[in-house]
Amino acid sequence: MPTDLTRLTRSQLLQLLNGTPLGTVLTRSRLRRQMDAAAGRIGDGKTVHLLKYIRWLILEHDRPRASPADYAEARRRQSERNRAATKAGQDVGPIPDVADMPRRQAAEKSLRKFCETHFAETFTWPWSDDHLNALATIERVITDPGLFAFAMPRGSGKTCLARIAALWATLTGRRAFPCLIGGSKERGREILAPLRMAILENALLLADWPEAIHPLRALENSSKRQLQQHVGGRLTHVRWGQEKLVFPTLAAEDLPPGLRERGLMASPSGGAVISVTSLDANIRGQHHARPDGTVIRPSLVFLDDPQTRESARSPAQTKFRLDLLYGDVLPMAGPGQQISAMLTCTKMYAGDLADQLLDRGKFPDWQGQCTRLVYAWPTNTKLWEEYAAIRADALRRGLGMAPATKFYRDHREAMDLGAKTAWAERYTRGVELSAIQHAMNLRLRSPEAFAAEYQNEPVAEQVSEEQLTSRQVTERCSGRARGSAPLATAHLTAAVDIHDRLLYWVACAWMDDFTGYVVDYGTEPEQSEAWFDLRSCRRTLRRGHPGIGDDGAIQAGLEDLVSRLLNRPWPRQGGGVLRIERLLVDSGYKPTIVGAVKHKIGGSAMMLSRGMGIGARNRPISQYRRKPGEKYGHHYYIPNVKGTSEFPHVQIDVNYWKSFVHTAFIAAPGEPGSLTLFGRKADAHQMLAEHIAASESWVETFGRGRVVHEWRQRANRPDNHWFDCLVACACAAAMAGCASAAMRTTARPERRMLTQADFNKPRTRL
């Protein structure tokens, strides 16, 4: 049957074209694309007209093609269209008008009105007299330069007041740059987060301050949109960050009509900044450059609880934060400018930062005011004792607060007699009936915590007689010159603790009975600050040895330190000198580097060390199975590393030696086994005392018929590096031959290998 060239199927067309000597010239997929492109011009969609197909191919071949220049022009035009569309989307104008001008003006005049109107969901209860006093003081501090410290009970809303006051000062144009400072970096961000949420969600703020809130809300919580945001082609220069907010800068013609009618030529908050930082961050250099070229600095500072639990316990950290307050925070406004600062706080411990600043005798500039939850206690104590017993019994039986609340309801008039609370509305609805009952419940839970957190009357911290305090350490000054040892000492040991930024070291002189004397300590490189920590130190190993990397800087610094310590003569009072008999270097972090330094310059005096915490459940070193080549001492041993990849080192039972060091500082100076410091000024050793007494705590554990103090680092990981060095120094003294009377009576007899000569000795008959 002849083939119909006007109705060729795809297979027939492919066989016809690919059956020539040229081979395959057309594929099925290419033919399908050509049929889709030609549509009905070459067939009916299922079959192909050969002549029409050939004609279409000739026309396609001869059709003019776009030049590369035309393609580039098309891309350029498309890019312009895309940019125009993007720019149109980034135009947030026109700015809506003010919804209620009288309401806005009333809020501008009064911080209290601003809180009650625009943050009614936050401040739901009636104000107390203390709140009203705080609001009036905050307004005064915002309007006129001054310092003010205000202590309120925990949960009184002081942080909310400070945060909203910063926003009010900004929106009303009273302050161009408020800065909120928290006790830690995380706390600082937590302060700003509710302000960001209010800008995004508070409808009344948007309605009454559209020129400030509308452009920021248009970012839709995306900082990527801030760079090109504009109104009518003019950039707003907003900034939306976790630690900094910059309010929009608008031209006069872009302002809402209601503001232009008031004669305003610029937004009161235009170009204003709200930033957050913390006392443990680098707070220097806070400034902002405006579009007109002017540079503004913080003129108002809110410090919200500027201390952590750990820093409040430490006199050294408290002093450090006071120095930061006067050296870094108050000069933030710049030369010749006055700053206003408000500090809201709660006392935690006697003598902490809040306790000192609230004392008008010590710091009159701060005009400290201290409020309480209860100003006068009930006079009928007998009924409250019965209440406490009923409450405790009901809670033990799982009955909740209902029986105690019923007893209070029945005797309320007599039980409230003489009581005066600061805030009558502060109590838990449905569980309690009044503020005095709420205060009593808090007091019954923990009298010490209630005194500090709610009454701002912290009591002195109760410490176990066996628990060492920083004051006990600083009081151990002997009056000796730095670097000199008593005449009676016979041994000198030293230890080094290795870190990426610093090397910590301690040197101690010892008598044979383990009476010790700290003769010197420091860091490599030395620091110029009176108080520093590993994270914030300015002089680091990398700065002292630039261009050689972290490991290279550690090795170079360690070589310098070891060489200096081993070659240094240590004079004894009364004549003679000592040399370091044993230098232990912690190799738990960088064993290869320590081993290289030992091989290069350490000699026989230097030895690698590693700490291990042997708990009550673990077998003590004295019960280890002795292996050939190992050496054992008092709570340390030297393993045999021959045939392994490890360096020779000593393993130290740090639980024992940390307890030993604390006991040595508790012992009376001069007693066998005691420890003392050089110098006469206790303040000079405050940071060393923090490392020794405040960095770690112990838990008493039982196991294997013995009691062990297991040591753990405290929360927030305070520095303990000099403590580690002192522990290693004490172990090194035991290696050098020092032994207390208790050590000699409990020492295990040394096992000696018998020789043939021992067997040849004549035996004595009984």
WOMOJO-V935319 format. One record per backbone hydrogen bond with DSSP energy under -1.0 kcal/mol. CO is the residue of the C=O (numbers start at 1). NH is the residue of the N-H. If there is no record, write none. Layout:
{{CO/NH} {CO/NH}}
//
This chain:
{{4/7} {5/50} {8/48} {9/13} {10/14} {11/15} {12/16} {13/17} {14/18} {20/23} {27/31} {28/32} {29/33} {30/34} {31/35} {32/36} {33/37} {34/38} {35/39} {38/41} {42/49} {48/8} {49/53} {50/54} {51/55} {52/56} {53/57} {54/58} {55/59} {56/60} {57/61} {58/62} {67/71} {68/72} {69/73} {70/74} {71/75} {72/76} {73/77} {74/78} {75/79} {76/80} {77/81} {78/82} {79/83} {80/84} {81/85} {82/86} {83/87} {84/88} {85/89} {86/90} {90/230} {100/104} {101/105} {102/106} {103/107} {104/108} {105/109} {110/114} {111/115} {112/116} {113/117} {114/118} {115/119} {119/123} {128/132} {129/133} {130/134} {131/135} {132/136} {133/137} {134/138} {135/139} {136/140} {137/141} {138/142} {139/143} {140/144} {146/341} {148/343} {149/369} {150/345} {151/371} {153/156} {157/161} {158/162} {159/163} {160/164} {161/165} {162/166} {163/167} {164/168} {165/169} {166/170} {167/171} {168/172} {169/174} {169/175} {170/173} {176/273} {177/299} {177/300} {178/275} {179/302} {180/277} {181/304} {182/279} {184/188} {185/189} {186/190} {187/191} {188/192} {189/193} {192/196} {193/197} {194/198} {195/199} {196/200} {197/201} {198/202} {202/206} {203/207} {204/208} {205/209} {207/99} {209/212} {209/213} {210/214} {213/217} {214/218} {217/220} {219/222} {222/225} {223/226} {229/236} {230/92} {231/234} {234/231} {236/249} {239/246} {243/276} {244/241} {245/274} {246/239} {251/254} {252/255} {256/260} {257/261} {259/264} {260/263} {267/270} {269/272} {272/247} {274/245} {275/180} {277/182} {278/281} {281/283} {288/296} {290/293} {294/290} {296/288} {299/340} {300/179} {301/342} {302/181} {303/344} {308/312} {309/313} {314/318} {315/319} {316/320} {317/321} {318/322} {319/323} {320/324} {321/325} {322/326} {323/327} {324/328} {324/329} {325/330} {329/332} {331/334} {334/337} {340/301} {341/148} {342/303} {343/150} {344/305} {345/152} {349/352} {352/356} {353/357} {354/358} {356/359} {359/363} {363/366} {364/367} {366/149} {369/151} {373/422} {376/420} {379/381} {380/384} {381/385} {382/386} {383/387} {384/388} {385/389} {386/390} {387/391} {388/392} {389/393} {390/394} {391/395} {392/396} {393/397} {394/399} {395/398} {401/405} {402/406} {403/407} {404/408} {405/409} {406/410} {407/411} {411/415} {412/416} {416/419} {417/379} {420/375} {420/376} {423/426} {425/427} {428/431} {428/432} {434/438} {435/439} {436/440} {437/441} {438/442} {439/443} {440/444} {441/445} {442/446} {446/450} {447/451} {448/452} {449/453} {450/454} {450/455} {451/457} {453/154} {454/373} {464/467} {469/473} {470/474} {471/475} {473/476} {476/677} {480/679} {481/484} {485/573} {486/489} {491/510} {492/581} {493/508} {494/584} {495/506} {496/586} {497/504} {501/541} {502/499} {503/524} {504/497} {505/522} {506/495} {507/519} {507/520} {508/493} {509/517} {510/490} {510/491} {511/514} {512/739} {515/511} {516/676} {517/509} {519/483} {520/507} {522/505} {524/503} {533/537} {540/544} {541/545} {549/553} {550/554} {551/555} {552/556} {553/557} {554/558} {555/559} {556/560} {557/561} {558/562} {559/563} {560/564} {561/565} {562/566} {563/567} {570/578} {571/485} {572/575} {576/572} {578/570} {582/494} {583/607} {584/496} {585/609} {590/594} {591/595} {592/596} {593/597} {594/598} {595/599} {596/600} {597/601} {597/602} {602/606} {605/583} {607/585} {608/650} {609/587} {610/652} {612/654} {620/623} {621/624} {627/630} {631/638} {633/635} {635/653} {636/633} {637/651} {638/631} {641/644} {650/610} {651/637} {652/612} {652/654} {653/657} {654/658} {655/659} {656/660} {657/661} {658/662} {659/663} {660/664} {661/665} {662/666} {663/667} {664/675} {668/671} {671/674} {674/516} {676/518} {677/478} {679/479} {682/685} {683/686} {685/689} {686/690} {687/691} {688/692} {689/693} {690/694} {695/714} {697/712} {699/710} {701/708} {703/706} {706/703} {708/701} {710/699} {712/697} {714/717} {720/724} {721/725} {722/726} {723/727} {724/728} {725/729} {726/730} {727/731} {728/732} {729/733} {730/734} {731/735} {732/736} {733/738} {740/744} {741/745} {742/746} {755/759} {756/760}}
//
